[in-house]
């Protein structure tokens, strides 16, 4: 496996929840020592320890955070 891997929605790694005013993506990365998430140009980038993952998100005002090993990206519609 390479250092850069893509989260694939169809594999169930990233779950998508559609609401009236937002789209929320959630991915469980488990207990890790270091993790970071950022959104740029419609792509969420997650760095976990020494691995990087990416997944596409819709355009809009996005907020991303990690809490208790769960990556959450909220995109306002």
N, CA, C and O of each residue as an XYZ file, in Angstrom:
308
protein
N       0.840     -1.173      0.000
C       0.000      0.000      0.000
C       0.887      1.240      0.000
O       1.919      1.249      0.671
N       0.516      2.277     -0.728
C       1.317      3.494     -0.800
C       0.993      4.418      0.363
O      -0.003      4.232      1.062
N       1.854      5.426      0.563
C       1.609      6.397      1.628
C       0.361      7.222      1.359
O      -0.318      7.647      2.294
N       0.055      7.447      0.095
C      -1.143      8.221     -0.231
C      -2.234      7.265     -0.684
O      -2.083      6.560     -1.682
N      -3.313      7.249      0.044
C      -4.430      6.372     -0.261
C      -5.686      7.221     -0.332
O      -5.766      8.284      0.284
N      -6.643      6.757     -1.069
C      -7.884      7.522     -1.206
C      -8.994      6.838     -0.440
O      -9.228      5.640     -0.596
N      -9.686      7.621      0.403
C     -10.899      7.104      1.016
C     -11.904      6.910     -0.115
O     -12.042      7.781     -0.974
N     -12.574      5.832     -0.123
C     -13.564      5.565     -1.168
C     -14.941      5.429     -0.524
O     -15.162      4.527      0.284
N     -15.869      6.322     -0.878
C     -17.212      6.271     -0.320
C     -17.864      4.921     -0.591
O     -18.549      4.382      0.279
N     -17.665      4.375     -1.769
C     -18.344      3.124     -2.118
C     -17.865      1.945     -1.285
O     -18.553      0.927     -1.217
N     -16.699      2.055     -0.646
C     -16.190      0.999      0.210
C     -16.669      1.157      1.651
O     -16.368      0.310      2.492
N     -17.396      2.207      1.947
C     -17.935      2.387      3.277
C     -16.977      3.023      4.271
O     -17.312      3.122      5.452
N     -15.809      3.456      3.843
C     -14.857      4.076      4.760
C     -15.341      5.464      5.156
O     -15.225      5.857      6.317
N     -15.877      6.201      4.204
C     -16.419      7.534      4.454
C     -17.926      7.454      4.312
O     -18.449      6.972      3.306
N     -18.608      7.931      5.326
C     -20.078      7.945      5.267
C     -20.531      9.371      4.965
O     -19.956     10.336      5.470
N     -21.561      9.491      4.142
C     -22.100     10.801      3.757
C     -23.516     10.916      4.291
O     -24.326     10.001      4.147
N     -23.806     12.072      4.919
C     -25.130     12.355      5.450
C     -25.611     13.653      4.822
O     -24.955     14.686      4.955
N     -26.744     13.612      4.141
C     -27.311     14.792      3.488
C     -28.425     15.379      4.349
O     -29.371     14.683      4.717
N     -28.302     16.661      4.664
C     -29.297     17.391      5.428
C     -29.789     18.550      4.577
O     -29.225     18.817      3.515
N     -30.837     19.246      5.026
C     -31.393     20.367      4.269
C     -30.369     21.472      4.036
O     -30.327     22.053      2.951
N     -29.544     21.770      5.038
C     -28.625     22.901      4.943
C     -27.143     22.520      4.880
O     -26.284     23.398      4.806
N     -26.838     21.219      4.908
C     -25.432     20.805      4.902
C     -25.275     19.351      4.467
O     -26.215     18.557      4.503
N     -24.062     19.041      4.061
C     -23.653     17.663      3.792
C     -22.542     17.369      4.791
O     -21.607     18.156      4.935
N     -22.643     16.233      5.482
C     -21.654     15.870      6.492
C     -21.001     14.552      6.091
O     -21.679     13.586      5.743
N     -19.682     14.534      6.146
C     -18.909     13.325      5.875
C     -18.256     12.906      7.184
O     -17.773     13.750      7.939
N     -18.241     11.601      7.455
C     -17.617     11.092      8.676
C     -16.803      9.848      8.345
O     -17.238      8.989      7.578
N     -15.612      9.767      8.938
C     -14.741      8.605      8.748
C     -14.064      8.293     10.071
O     -13.507      9.186     10.709
N     -14.107      7.049     10.484
C     -13.463      6.621     11.719
C     -12.030      6.214     11.405
O     -11.802      5.228     10.704
N     -11.063      6.968     11.921
C      -9.660      6.637     11.697
C      -9.073      5.889     12.877
O      -7.910      5.487     12.846
N      -9.873      5.700     13.922
C      -9.430      4.935     15.076
C      -8.486      5.716     15.966
O      -8.209      6.890     15.721
N      -7.995      5.052     17.004
C      -7.075      5.726     17.926
C      -5.717      5.930     17.263
O      -5.056      4.969     16.869
N      -5.314      7.181     17.145
C      -4.032      7.514     16.515
C      -3.319      8.544     17.376
O      -3.939      9.259     18.163
N      -2.011      8.605     17.211
C      -1.235      9.583     17.970
C      -1.291     10.957     17.338
O      -1.421     11.958     18.043
N      -1.195     11.021     16.007
C      -1.237     12.303     15.298
C      -2.210     12.215     14.145
O      -2.188     11.258     13.371
N      -3.069     13.222     14.032
C      -4.004     13.282     12.917
C      -4.341     14.743     12.643
O      -4.403     15.561     13.560
N      -4.559     15.057     11.369
C      -4.936     16.408     10.961
C      -5.863     16.300      9.763
O      -5.794     15.342      8.993
N      -6.730     17.290      9.614
C      -7.648     17.319      8.475
C      -7.762     18.752      7.980
O      -7.748     19.698      8.768
N      -7.876     18.902      6.654
C      -8.035     20.215      6.032
C      -8.847     20.028      4.764
O      -8.858     18.943      4.181
N      -9.527     21.084      4.337
C     -10.313     21.047      3.101
C      -9.828     22.171      2.202
O      -9.728     23.321      2.628
N      -9.524     21.826      0.941
C      -9.087     22.818     -0.036
C      -9.581     22.406     -1.417
O      -9.408     21.259     -1.830
N     -10.190     23.334     -2.118
C     -10.617     23.118     -3.501
C     -11.448     21.852     -3.679
O     -11.227     21.100     -4.628
N     -12.404     21.607     -2.778
C     -13.296     20.464     -2.927
C     -12.691     19.121     -2.566
O     -13.256     18.079     -2.895
N     -11.542     19.132     -1.889
C     -10.906     17.889     -1.472
C     -10.596     17.961      0.020
O      -9.965     18.908      0.488
N     -11.049     16.948      0.761
C     -10.688     16.828      2.171
C      -9.416     15.998      2.241
O      -9.338     14.914      1.663
N      -8.427     16.512      2.948
C      -7.147     15.814      3.099
C      -6.966     15.451      4.562
O      -7.017     16.317      5.436
N      -6.757     14.181      4.823
C      -6.606     13.672      6.177
C      -5.220     13.049      6.291
O      -4.852     12.187      5.493
N      -4.458     13.485      7.280
C      -3.139     12.901      7.533
C      -3.227     12.188      8.881
O      -3.535     12.797      9.905
N      -2.949     10.881      8.854
C      -2.985     10.051     10.049
C      -1.619      9.414     10.204
O      -1.182      8.625      9.366
N      -0.953      9.771     11.296
C       0.424      9.331     11.509
C       1.242      9.685     10.268
O       1.440     10.872     10.012
N       1.721      8.731      9.494
C       2.530      9.052      8.311
C       1.805      8.753      7.001
O       2.440      8.685      5.949
N       0.481      8.573      7.053
C      -0.303      8.274      5.844
C      -1.243      9.435      5.517
O      -1.742     10.117      6.412
N      -1.477      9.644      4.221
C      -2.387     10.690      3.782
C      -3.528     10.070      3.003
O      -3.321      9.194      2.163
N      -4.741     10.535      3.293
C      -5.949     10.084      2.609
C      -6.658     11.308      2.058
O      -6.529     12.402      2.607
N      -7.403     11.134      0.983
C      -8.165     12.229      0.388
C      -9.532     11.722     -0.045
O      -9.696     10.560     -0.415
N     -10.519     12.629      0.010
C     -11.821     12.337     -0.583
C     -12.462     13.646     -1.007
O     -12.222     14.697     -0.414
N     -13.276     13.562     -2.036
C     -13.920     14.738     -2.611
C     -15.119     15.160     -1.763
O     -15.834     14.321     -1.216
N     -15.325     16.475     -1.665
C     -16.493     17.043     -0.994
C     -17.097     18.093     -1.919
O     -16.389     18.649     -2.757
N     -18.406     18.380     -1.782
C     -19.011     19.400     -2.638
C     -18.476     20.794     -2.315
O     -17.937     21.035     -1.235
N     -18.637     21.695     -3.266
C     -18.225     23.084     -3.064
C     -19.109     23.721     -2.003
O     -20.291     23.400     -1.888
N     -18.533     24.612     -1.242
C     -19.283     25.312     -0.213
C     -18.382     25.621      0.966
O     -17.210     25.244      0.990
N     -18.950     26.318      1.950
C     -18.207     26.666      3.160
C     -18.040     25.395      3.992
O     -19.025     24.829      4.465
N     -16.798     24.946      4.171
C     -16.537     23.672      4.840
C     -15.801     23.875      6.164
O     -14.939     24.745      6.290
N     -16.165     23.053      7.141
C     -15.466     22.983      8.413
C     -15.043     21.537      8.604
O     -15.814     20.621      8.315
N     -13.828     21.322      9.085
C     -13.334     19.962      9.279
C     -12.662     19.851     10.642
O     -11.961     20.763     11.081
N     -12.890     18.717     11.302
C     -12.263     18.497     12.594
C     -12.174     17.007     12.896
O     -12.823     16.186     12.247
N     -11.365     16.677     13.887
C     -11.210     15.302     14.342
C     -11.475     15.278     15.835
O     -10.905     16.069     16.587
N     -12.339     14.371     16.264
C     -12.642     14.209     17.683
C     -12.823     12.727     17.971
O     -13.604     12.050     17.302
N     -12.110     12.231     18.956
C     -12.191     10.826     19.362
C     -11.967      9.868     18.196
O     -12.625      8.832     18.109
N     -11.047     10.208     17.305
C     -10.711      9.327     16.198
C     -11.682      9.349     15.037
O     -11.585      8.516     14.136
N     -12.625     10.293     15.040
C     -13.591     10.410     13.945
C     -13.358     11.728     13.214
O     -13.421     12.803     13.811
N     -13.089     11.629     11.917
C     -12.934     12.810     11.073
C     -14.330     13.241     10.636
O     -15.114     12.422     10.156
N     -14.640     14.524     10.801
C     -15.930     15.061     10.374
C     -15.685     16.274      9.489
O     -14.931     17.178      9.851
N     -16.331     16.287      8.324
C     -16.274     17.424      7.417
C     -17.707     17.853      7.171
O     -18.516     17.066      6.680
N     -18.034     19.103      7.511
C     -19.371     19.660      7.315
C     -19.293     20.713      6.222
O     -18.495     21.646      6.313
N     -20.122     20.570      5.181
C     -20.141     21.520      4.072
C     -21.538     22.135      4.013
O     -22.526     21.437      3.786
N     -21.607     23.451      4.219
C     -22.891     24.149      4.146
C     -23.357     24.199      2.700
O     -22.552     24.377      1.786
N     -24.648     24.044      2.499
C     -25.235     24.073      1.148
C     -26.018     25.351      0.943
O     -26.586     25.562     -0.128
